[in-house]
């Protein structure tokens, strides 16, 4: 069998997005996604509501730099759907933490509903055509599984869509992102029917940059009376001074879920393996 494997490697070479040859992802890249989620909303200026209410809590697995950025770019835009098997389990682990935090608090609105709606941030139509799929939907399914692992009933509800005039956010600056997304996210008819009245929602996206996308999604849901409990992303871009973004902290006591608390959960230890 070994000669066959060697022939396959010659004809169909594989490599980790970071460049490590002969593996689909390496131990280093897997390790960067294995740590506990951290709170990152403080570094996303567009999440500031300007109405006295603290920004929605956002958890990220790591910073969107170096090898992590390579992994996400290859996964989304270079036809590396095989990386689902790396990223989905990482998001499921993160969602277990979030589910435990939510379950530890007295959330009257949550307990009045049968399920938590896991709402993926919608892609533009152009991005869907180019990629041939919705990568964030893979993450959303993993988050729903993680919430269920933590004892919270949850299901994915693709309730939102982008209006036609919105561009992809890649390459846009902070102000341009805000302008691009103003009024660009809408609730679909199916979303209104599925969510019902005052549904508790957890948002899912791949990368947090300025927060403009999550803010637009939060506004679209709140216009229809739904409560956004929090959001989770794979990675967050570091702020220019590094403040408030994807920083690891020492272990601490049970963190608060209330908006603006900024607490982080303790570490979840799982084995990270090289995958060939």
C-alpha positions, 0 to 999 in steps of 0.5 A: 500500500505504501507505493500506492500512497506515494504515487497518490502524493506525487499525482495529487500533492497535499499541503497544509495552508501554511505550506507544510507538505504532505498533510492536509493540516499540520499540528501547529495550525490545529493547535492555534485553533484548539484553545478556549474562545476569548471575548473580542467585541471590545476591539470591534468599533462598529459593534458600538451601538451608541445607545448605551447598551453594551455591544453583543458578546463575541467569542473568537478562537484566535487572532486572524493572522499568520497561519490562521489567516492562510487556513481561512483563505484556503478554506473559503476561497481556494476550494479547500472544503476538506478543512471543514474537518479541522474548523468545524470541530474547533467551533463545536468546542467553542460552542460548548463553552458558550452553551455552558455560560448561557446555561449557567445564567437566568435567561428568562427569554431563552427558557421560554423558547424551545430552541436557540436559533443559530443564525449564520451570517449570510454571504453575498450572492456573488460570493455564493456563486464564486465559492459554490457553497456557504462556508459559514453554514458549516460553522453554524452547524458545528455551533448548534451541535456544541450548544446541544452538547452543553444541554441547550436545544439549538438548531441552525436557522438561515434566517437572513439574506443580503440585499443585492447592492451589498459588496463582499466585505473583503478589502474594504476599510472600516468606514466603507464596511459600515456604508456597504452594509447599511440596510443590506441585511434583511430577514427572509420570509422563511426566516420570519416563519421559522424564528417566530416571535422573540427568538433567542439567537446566536450569530456565527461568522468566520472572521470579525474585522470591524464588527460592521457585518455582525452589527448589521445582522443584529439590527436586522434581527432586532427589528423583528423582535429577536434577542441576540445572545452573542456571536462566535467567530473563528478568528478576529483581526487584531486591533492596530495596538492589539487592544481588546482582540483575541488575547489569551488570559489566565484561567479564571472563575466562572465568567459573566455572560452579561454584555460588556463583561469581557470574561473568558472561559477556562481552557478546553484541552483536546488532542490536535493531530496531524492529518494526512 
